[in-house]
Amino acid sequence: MSLVAQVGVSVGRLELDVAIETGPGTLVVAGPNGAGKSSFLAALLGVHPLKRGRIVVGTSVLADTDAGIHAPVELRRLGYVPQNYALFPHLNVRANIAFAVDCANAAGNVAPTGTVDFYLEALGLQTLADRYPRHLSGGEKQRVALARALSVKPLALLLDEPLAALDVSARQEVREFLSGYLRKLGLPTVVVTHDATDARVFGDRIAVLESGRITQTGSWSELVAHPASAFVAAFVGKNA
C-alpha cells in the first residue's frame, strides 16, 4: 500500500503544488524553513482544503477535487505526530493514548479491546503509563505521541520534524529507534524535516521541497551524485 497525493493549495502567500508517492518504505519531504513542509502535511490531513488535487491511500480516496470528495479530518485515518508532540498535559500516558482510541471509536473506526495496552508494550511505555508529560523526557514524549498516532490503526503515518524538539544528546538514540521502528511497521509514512541527517537516515526516498514545489526526488545517494539545485547541493554536502 502507498500514499499518492497531488496537492494544490494556497496557504497565505505560499502556493503549494506538490505530487508525491510514498511507495514502499518512508518518504522524507525535506526542505528549508518556509518551503511548505508542514503546510503540505496539513493538506494531507484535511486541515487545508485542496484547491485542486487528489489524495489516495491504498484504495481509500481521501480527497478528489474533480469528484467533490473531501473526507473530514477525523475520518481520514492518518496517524499524525506533530513537531511538539501535542500531548495533553492533564492526562497521563495511558490516558493520552486512550483519548485517541476513544475518538477513533466515536468516528466508527472501532479499536480492538486491549489496544492501549498493546501500544504501551510495543513502544516500551508500560512503566511510564501513569506518568504525566511533564515527567517524561523528549524521547519518551515522542514514543507516547507515536503510540497515540498508531492506536487508531492508521492507513498512513505523518511525522512533522520528529527530532526537532529533542536536545542534541538525545537525537542519535531516538533517531536509531525511530528509523528501525518505522521500517518494522511497514506503513506508508511521510516524514518532513529540514535536517540532512534525518533525511539520510529515515528516507528510503527523499523529495526536496522548495518554495512550494518538489525540485528533486531520489535516494540520498542519488541526491548526492546529481543535486538538481543549489539548495540540494548544500543540503547533501553538509552531512554527506
N, C-alpha and C positions, 0 to 999 in steps of 0.2 A: 504494500500500500504506500502511496505517496501523497503529498500535498502539492497541488498545482494551483497557481494563482496568477492571474493577470489583474493588476490593481491600478486603477486611475482614480486619484482622489486629491482634493485640494485641502491643505492644512495651512491656514494663514496665507503667507506669500509663497509657500512651497507647493509645487505641483509634482506629486508623485506619479510616476509612470513606470511600474515595475512588473516584470514577469519572472517567476521562479518555479522550479520544480525540485522537490527535495530528493527524489529518487531514493535508493537505499541509503541508510545512514543519516548523518547530521549535515544539514546545510548551514553554514555560517554566512550571515549577511554582515559584512564588515564595511566600515567607512568612517569618515571624520565626524566630529560633533556637528550637528545641524544638517547632516545628509538626508535625514528622514527615516532612520532605522526604527526608532520607537514608534513613529507615526505609521510605518508600514505594519508593525505588529498590531497597532490599534485598528488598522483597516482590516486585517485578518480576523480580529476578534469581533468586528462589527461596531466598534466604538465610533469610527469614522465611516459613514456610509459611502459606498463607491459611487463615483460619477459614471464610471464605466468599468467593466471587467467581470471576472468570474473567479470563484474560489471553490475548489473541489478537493475533498479528502477521500481517497478511495472512490467509492460510488456515491458519496454524500455530497450534494451540491449545497454549499453554504450561502452562496451569493451568485447571482447571474443577472446583470442589469438588463440584458436583452429579454430575459424571460420574466423579469419582475420579481425575482427571488431575493429576499434579504432576511435570512434567518436571524432572529434576535440573539443577543449575546449569550443568554442563558441556555439556548438550545443548540449552540454550535459545537459543544463537546470538545473544546480546545483547552488543554491544560496550560495555564499561564503562570510563570514565575517572574514577578516584577523585579526591577533592579534593587529595591529596598526591602523586598520580601513581603511587605504589607501584612505582617502577622497582626492579629488583634491583640493588643497589649493586655486586655482584661480577661483573656481566655488562655488556659494552659495549653500545652502542646496537643494533648488528646482532643480538647475542645476545638482548637483551631482546625484540626483535620476533620472532626465530626461536623463542623459547620458546613464545610464543602459537601460532605456526603448528604447532609440534610437538604441542602439546596438542590443537589442532583436529584434526590428523591422527589422533591417538590416539582421539579421540571419534568418528571416522568422517566428519568434515567435511573431506575432503581438499582442501588448498590447492594451487593450481597451482604448478608449478615457477617460481621467479622471484618469488614473492610478496613476499619480504623486500626484494629489490632494487626492486620496483615501488613499495612504500610508502616506502622510503628516498628515491627520486626524487620521488614525488608530494608529499612533505612537506618537500622540500629538506634532507634529512638525510644526503646522500651523503658530504659532507666530515666529518661527525661520526660516521660508522659505527663507528670504532674507539675512540671516547671512552667513558669511564665516566661515570655520572650525576653524580659529584662534580665533574666538569669541565664541566658543562652549566649554562647559565642557566635561569631558571624557564620562560621561553618555549620554550626548546629541549626541556626535560623534558616540557612539555605536548605538543609535537609528537611526541615519541617515544611517549608514552602513547597519543596518538590513533592513531599508526601501528600500535601493538600491538593496539589495540582493533579497528581496521579490517581487520587482516591475517587475521582469522578469518572474513571475509565475513559480517558480522553481518546479521541481519534488521532490527535496530533499534539505535540508539545511545543510551546513557545517560551523561550528564555531571553529576558532582556538584560544584557550586561551582567551575566551571572556572578562574576567575581569582583565587580566594581566596588561593592560595599565592604570588601574584605581588606584587612591590612596586608602588607606585603608578606609578612611571615606566614600568613595562613593560606595565601593563594596557591602555592605549589601543591600542598597536600589536598586542598579542596579541588583543584583542577584535575589532579590524578584520579580522585574518587569520582568526580562528576563525569569525566570523559569515559571512564570504564563503565559506569552505571548506564549512561546513555547508549553505549554500544550494546550492552546486555539487554536493554529494553526493546530495542528494535522498532520503536515508534517513529513515524515521520516527525522530525524535530528541526526547528529553526532556532538558531542562536544568533542574536545580534550583539556585536561588540565593536569597539574601536581599538582593541588591544591585539597586536600582532601575534603574541604568544598564544592567546586564547584561540585565535583563528586557526593557527597552525595545529594546535592540539585537538580542538573539538571538530574541526571541519573535514569531513570526507570530501566535501566540495565547498568552495568559497565563492560567494557572489559579492562583488565590490560595488557599493552604492555611493554615488557621488552626486550631490545636488538633485536628489530625487530620481536618478537614473542608474541602472546597472551598467557599469562600464566594462566589466570583465567577469567571467565565471570560469573556474577551473580548480584543480587541486593546488595545494601550496606550492609544489614543485613546478607546476605549470605557470603559476603567477611569478615565481622567482625567475624562471627561464625567459618568460616573454611578458613583462609588465606592459599593460596597454595604456598607462597614463603615468604622469609624474607622481601622482599620489600613490599608485600601486607600487611603483619603483621604490619610493621612500618607505612605504609600509612594509614590504617584504625585506628590504635591505636592513631595516632596523634590527630585526631579530632572526634573519635568515640563517 
